[in-house]
C-alpha cells in the first residue's frame, strides 16, 4: 500500500474512531465507507470490515497498518 493511501486511510479511521464510541452497530462501517469515498481511496470490503471491527473493539486509536497487516 502506498504511503499516500495509508495516510488517507489513517486520517479517515482517526476521524471515525474519535466520534464513534458507542455508535449503533453498522454505523462505524458506514462512516468508514463514506469517509474513504470522500477521500477518493478505494478500500476492499474485507479491509473496511476489519477496520470497523478494530474501531469497535479498541474504543481508541487504531493503526491502519497494524490492523491490515494482521
Secondary structure as the mmCIF struct_conf table of DSSP 4:
data_model
#
loop_
_struct_conf.conf_type_id
_struct_conf.id
_struct_conf.beg_label_comp_id
_struct_conf.beg_label_asym_id
_struct_conf.beg_label_seq_id
_struct_conf.end_label_comp_id
_struct_conf.end_label_asym_id
_struct_conf.end_label_seq_id
HELX_RH_AL_P HELX_RH_AL_P1 UNK A 3 UNK A 19
TURN_TY1_P TURN_TY1_P1 UNK A 21 UNK A 22
HELX_LH_PP_P HELX_LH_PP_P1 UNK A 23 UNK A 24
TURN_TY1_P TURN_TY1_P2 UNK A 25 UNK A 26
HELX_RH_AL_P HELX_RH_AL_P2 UNK A 27 UNK A 39
TURN_TY1_P TURN_TY1_P3 UNK A 40 UNK A 40
HELX_RH_AL_P HELX_RH_AL_P3 UNK A 45 UNK A 58
BEND BEND1 UNK A 59 UNK A 60
HELX_RH_AL_P HELX_RH_AL_P4 UNK A 64 UNK A 69
#
